[in-house]
Amino acid sequence: MAKQTYIRPPVSVPAHLLAVAFSQPCTHFTILSITQPDRALLPSGMALVKYDWILALISICFCISSFGNGANDVANSYATSVAARTLTMPQVGFLSMITEFVGAVALGNRVTNTIKNGIISIDRFEGNPGSLMLAMACAEFGNALWLLFATSIGYPVSTTQTIVGALIGVGIAADSDVTWEWDDGSVSQVAASWAIAPCLAGCFAALIFATIKFGILERKDPFKLAMRAIPFYLAFTSAILALFIVIEAPTAPSLEEFGAGKAVGIILGVFFGVLAIAYIFFVPYFHRRLVKQDARIKFYHIPLGPMLWRDDPYVYFPAKVDGPVVIDYYENAYSTESSSVNLPAEYSDGSEKDTVTADTSALEKANPLVVPTARKRVVEPEERFLAPTKHLPIVHPSRLWSWAKYLFLQGVTRDCVSHASTHLQATHARAKHYDNRVEHLYTYAQVASAMLMSIAHGSNDVANAIGPWAAAYSTYKANEVATKVPTPVWALVIAGFLLGAGFWFYGFKIIRAMGNRITQLSPSRGFSMELGAAITVLLASRLGLPVSTTQCLTGATVGVALMNFDIRAVNWRQVAFIFSGWILTLPCAALISGLVMGMALNTPHL
């Protein structure tokens, strides 16, 4: 059969005749270029309908990329909260679904820059929209594959640098210009961020923890001082994070457009507003629960406020009278059952065999004031859900129900605190322990900072997954190369849901890597880490310095750990492991997407 082609009709041809003409095949005319004014006469996506398979593939990769983004990057926001025992994994699972969705849909950028940071030149694809769709599909594939692999082995990587690396790979394969020299979003700046981000965050986090450590924790009667100071810490945290949301949200204007006066007004307004709320509601709650030692009081009684000053206040849904007032935030994370326990290999940092015998001599030498006790082994989801029905036939309703519960809940019911390494246990023992009542006061500020960091992540980093897809989708519809396109709200909804779902099902890997595998964590330390990272991102954004939230949180964790004034209080093996992931991210993502793009462009065909 002869090849069917279409002739370009005169511009003056009416639309209804144009449709008829296009419906008739021709065999003796060559294709002519379609000028820009005439594209409006073509049905949406008509010329690129043969590339609908690319759109289908990139849509699948977009979903996987969003899932991987949530599994890796979202976990960074909540890792310190879980490791410090401020929040449990199920609580974090529900919170992440909400905060990431709100950040992506309510604050996510409505106009996506499809070529992230201008890392590659778009000129190479002008006049060839099909090649742009292919390039974005290969970049999305490389992004998704590397994120899933990195998460599976516990690499906390930067999702921004992952997509930048993927775009570099397709740019090189397509012979497009790549921005190597020092410029906004260039490869040079990405490499510089490996040192700039963690160092800045480490300094800020250490400074914040120093004010807590020397101003409260190591003073006489620290609990009394903490009760006086916590309203101001809550107000300061809220003001900083409110500014973080206002300035860093993609839909927000720049600080110059917004105005310094308005910014200062927001900071002061939030500060004094939260300070008033703290004195009216939080202080009576803290007094009733921690001073009066009323075990009936839980966090959901905070709205009772001034009523809690009474001698015997009315309490709805009270907890058990004989229950604990606060938990032990320094409970030994060394997991054992009797004298030994067989744990999965992923629980160990490689310094011990799978079967570990409890030996506390190293701990006593490291910190003679701490008497370590073995943590009771936590039942993992395989044993909790699958083992009871293992003897039943595979089609038995009870066993099918067990598998359903396991598949849905396995990601948020795993133990992300315990470990089986005496090396790590000795590292933890070098951190000084403080009053659990004082630590409890900082749990509320830590939760607030983690939630707002997650919202900010959803608003900013959703573009890392949706950018290449938006480029291919808009190019397919418009039949022209699009570098800045409106992002459909329904796509933001899908991305926001998948960000939360990624953490729900697979985020435990990064929680383990970023939690107490680096150092001993507690609520006051975790609060300092998260606030220090937020301040670093804010400041670096204003100064035009390249930073990553992942790298900021890692640096903040090390900075606070060094405030123990003992270099051995940091697990440098884990730090080196995480750092290696940062270095490998850019070349690996580039290699994957570049190879796929190169093969696609040079594949022989009939």
Buried (B, 14 or more C-beta within 10 A) or exposed (E): EEEEEBEBBEEEBEEEEBEEEBEEEEEEEEEEEBEEEBEEBBEEBEBBEEBEEBBEBBBEBBBBBBBBBBBBBBBBBBBBBBBBBBBBBEBBBEBBBBBBBBBBBBBBBEEBBBBBBBBBBBEBBEEEBBBBBBBBBBBBBBBBBBBBBBBEEBBBBBBBBBBBBBBBBBBBBBEBEBBEEEEEBBBBBBBBBBEBBBBBBBBBBBBBBBEBBEEBBEEEEBBEBBBEBBBEBBBBBBBBBBBBBBBBBBEBEEBEEBEEEEBEEBBEEBBEBBBEBBBEBBBBBBBBBBEEEBBBBBEEBBEBBEEBEEEEBEBEEBBEEEEEBBEEBBBBBBBBEEEEBEBEEEBBBEEBEEEBEBBBEBBBEBBEEBEBEBBEBBEBBEEBBBEEBEEEEEEEEEBBEBBEBBEEBBBBBBBBBBBBBBBBBBBBBBBBBBBBBBBBBBBBBBBBBBBBBBBBBBBBBBBBBBBBBBBBBBBBBBBBBBBEBEBBEEBBBBBBBBBBBBBBBBBBBBBBBBBBBBBBBBBBBBBBBBBBBBBBBBBBBEEEBBBBBBBBBBBBBBBBBBBBEBEEBBBEBBBEBBBEBBEBBBEBBBBBBBBBBBEBBEEEEE
